[in-house]
């Protein structure tokens, strides 16, 4: 297993978590209903396994996020707690199981994400396409967002996702250009922009997310916004990076809610259709509202 590399530049005393960064406990009848279904049928959601702070709110709105292609990633990003290593063989029955989960949970809007599968010639794109088709067969009124990897720049694989036409396709830039090599070790900033460009050219509604608090400057965040708008991205999410384990990149700054509000206003002025910007915002936050 490859451990994330924490550079000397990033090493410093841990920044104390501010009082205004608080996670609300999930509540509500709809949340309880979905939680019971998940428990009874032993279903798997990223919402639970990732301890998402917005789980109660999203489930209450009928949104849930599922991860496909296993739980072992071929990449070793410095911010992510997913295990890195040699993935298991592809499970061809997985699309049907995910589709069944969506139907059992009564999900109105499903977000599908995956680990990176650089070990596969198709990058996992066949399973991506099969999963979208399976959900549509069992839950034809459910809308779909696919939060996809970059498929290592193999555009035939990306085309398989475009061909099944999810309502919205998301690919996260994650951080600013200067920090990309440190934060997303095997990824490339410009390759991610090209993914988003090709998605837009393919007629997709597009979305991307950026984590803040890794040492980026305000000017770099604004530059990233401009880069995303230059390739036609419709929806932007901005959230606070939180260090998952001591082995991962440390938080450099906790961004104040007023700064997040500034970025939201600026992003809308720059032409994004939606901007979700706040300390607890994650990629799928308010995802059901981004289908337009």
N, C-alpha and C positions, 0 to 999 in steps of 0.2 A: 504494500500500500504506500502511495506517495503522500507525504504530509505537505500541507500548504507551507510555502516559504515566507517567513516574516523577515523583512529586511531590517538592517540596522537603522535605516532612516525612520522606520515605523515604530521602533522600540522606544517606549517611554512609559512613565508611570500611567497606570490606568486612570482615565478620566472618570470622575464620579458621575453616576447617573443623576440627572436633575430631578427635582421634585415634581416638575410638570410632566414628566414622562411616566404615565401611569397606564396600565392595561386594565380595561374594564372586564369584569367577569361576565361570561356569556349568560344571557337570560332570555326569557320569552317562551311562549308555548310552542311556536314553530321550531325554535331551536331544540327544545326538549323532544319534540316529535322526531326530528331528524336524528338527534343523538341516539334515541332508542332504536331506530331502524338500523343505524350504523353498527350499534353494539350487537343487536340481535342477529344480524346477517354477516357479522364480521367483515364489514366493508372497510376499504382503505381510502382515506383522503389525506391530501397534503395539509388540509386545514388542521387536522388533529396531530399528525406526525411532526408537523413543523411548528406546533404550538402557536398558530397564528393569532395575534391579538384581536383580529376582527372576525373570528369564527362565528360567534353568536350573531353578530349583525348580518353577516353574509348568509348564514343558514336561515335566518329569519326572513331574508329576502328571496330565498329559494335558489341561492348560488352555492356551488361547491366545486372544489378543485381536486382533480385526480392525476396521479403520476403513472405513466406507462413506461414500458421497456425496462422494467426491473428497478432496483434501488441501488445499483452500483454504477458509478459514473467513470468514464474513461479519462476525465479531466480532473484537475486538482486546483480549482479556484480558491483563492485565499480567503474568501468570505463565506463559503458554502460548507454546510455540515454533512452533505451527502457523502457516503463512503466512496473513495476512489480505489479502483482495482480492475480486475478482469471480470466483466459482467457474465452472468449466466446466459445460457442459450435463449434465443427469442421464444417467447410463449405465444404460439399462434392462436390460443384460445383466450388470450387476454382481452382483445377488443370486445368479445361477447360478454365477458364478465364485467367490464367497465360499463357497457351498455345496460346490463341488468342492474347494476348498482344505481345508475342514473335514474332508471325507471322506478326501482324500489323506493328511492329517496324522494321521488317526485320533484326532481331538480328542474327548475325552469330555465336556468342558464348554467351550463357546465363549462368549466375551464379545464382544459387538458394540458398537462405539461409532461416533460420527460427528462431523464438523464441524457447526457451526451453519449452516443454510441458510435464513436469513431472506429470501433472494431468491425463494424458492419459496412459492407460495400454500399448499401442503400442508406446508411446512417439511421436506420429505423423508420424510414419514410413510408415503407409499405404498411407497417403496423399503424403509423399515424393515419394513413388513408383508410385502412380497415376499421379503425376505431371510430372515426367520424361517420362512416357509412353505417356501422352497427348501431350507434346511438340514434341516428336518424330513422333507422328502421323501427326501433323499439319505442322511441320518444320523438315523433315527428314534429312536435310543437316546441321542443327544447332548443334554445339557441346555443351556439357553440363559439367559444374562444379557444384557439390553440396557441399556447405559449411555447414556441418552438426553439430548438438550437440553431446554430448556423450551418449545420450539415457540412462543416469543413469547406464551405465554398463550392460544393458539388451541386450545381444548379439543377440538374435533372432530378435530384432528390427533393429539392425545394419545390419543384414544379408539381410533384405528387400532392403536396399540401394545397397548392393553389388550385389544382384540378378538382378537389372535393369541396372547395369554396366554403370554408367556415365563415360564420358571420363576421368575425374579426380575428386577425392573426397578429400575435404579439411576439416580439423578439427584443429582449432587454439589452440595452447598451451597458447597463450596470454602473458605469463610472465614466469619468472624463478621460479624454485622450491620454493625458500625461500619466495617469495611474493604471491604465489598462493592463500593461505587462505585469504589474504587481498584483492586481486584483483578479484578473482573468488570464491566468498564465498562458494557456494555449490558444487564447482568442485574439482577434485583431479588431481594433476599433473600426477601421475602414471596411473590413469584411462584413461586420455587423450592419454598417450603414448600407452596404450593397445588398444585403439580405432584405432590408426594409425597402430599398429602392425597387428591387425586383418584385416584391410583394405588391407594392402600389401599382407598378406597371402591369401586374397580372390582374388588377381590378379589386384587390383586397382592401378592406378597411384596416388600417395598421395602428399599432400601439407599441410603446416602448417604456421601460422603467429605468430609473437611475437611483442608486443609493447615495445618500449624503452623509458626511461625517468621516470620510476616509482621508481627509487632508486636502480636498479640492478647494479652490478659491471661488468666490462669487463670479468672477469673470469667466472662469472655466465652466461653471454651470450654465451661464448664459451662452457661451460658445457651443456647448453641447446641445442646448435647445435649438440654436440656429442650425446646427448640423442635422438634427432630426427633422426640422421643418424643411430643410433643403431637399430631403428625400420624401417629403409628403406625409410624414407621420401625423395621424389624426389625434391620437390620445397619448398623454404623457402622465406617468406616475412618478412622484418623488417622495421618498421615505427615508427615515433615519436608519443607517446601518447599525446593527447590534451584533457584537461579537458572539458567535455561537459557543465557542470553547476557547480556552487559553492558547490553543495551538493555532488559532486563526488570527487574521489581521486585527489589531486593536482599534478601538474607536479613537479617532483623533479629536473629534469635536462632536458635541451634541448641538444640533442646529435648533435654534429657538423657533417656536411656532410663528412668531412674527416674520421670520425670514422665509419660512415655508409659505406663508400667506403672500409675501412679496413675489416669490417665484410663481405662485399660482396666477396672480394677476398679470404678471409679465408674460407667462406662457399663453394665456388667453389672448393677450394683445398681439402676440406673435402669430396667432392663427390656429393654435391647437383647438380641436373641437371640444375636448374635455381635458382638464388638468386636475388630477388628484394629488394634493401636496400637503403632507403633514407628517409628524413624527412616526405615527403608527401605520401609515399607508404602505401597503404591499401591492405586488403586481396585479392581483386579482380584486383589489378593493373597489367596490362599486362597479364590478365588471358588468353586471346586468344592465347598467345605465349607459354603457358604451356602445351598445348595439343601436345603430341609427340608420 
